[in-house]
Amino acid sequence: RKPERKKTPKNKKKRLPMTTQAPAQTPAAHPTAPTPAGTGNHPSGSLYVGDLAPDVSEAQLFEVFNSVGPVSSIRVCRDAVTRRSLGYAYVNFHSAEDAERALDTLNFSLIKDRPCRIMWSVRDPASRKATKSNIFIKNLDKTIDNKELFDTFSQFGNIMSCKVETDTITGESQGYGFVHYSDEEAALKAIEEVNGKMLKDKKVFVALHKRR
């Protein structure tokens, strides 16, 4: 009779070791989006655009921001009942580099005769509530606007947001504002350099912002 064929040992049928499969534990090799310089934890390409005129539409914002780079989506935030604009919007770019370029080139530019205020969209509540990197400035000259406040304090570090508080009806400055830095060191440096100094012939008070 025919000789019996030798059975292949079971261990010969085993699959290749896991180490030969696609390296799932190396996400750094395929980053979702590069983090642009100075943007910290904002690689998503999402921007907040504030101080908008009530009649600014998504289409008008698209014309402005798409000139910098491809925009993936835009949403003007509106009242749920009246559908009136709340004066701010979110602009999402496909790439973080384009978002950073828009922030650098379009911040405080005029949209329908109003200077817009652009900053990174911060989705982390803990980051928004950070007090050690958020400073309060009071006794500001009434002629100092958002751009001038930004220009004054940007020399100390990367600014996440900057705003002079204004009257909701007249738009006139209330004489105080806030600057939120990306790190505590920049905030402390700003306090050290500007507190008690003269800005447009008025001595300003600068300190860490304390939430009530």
Disulfide bonds with the S-S distance in Angstrom:
none
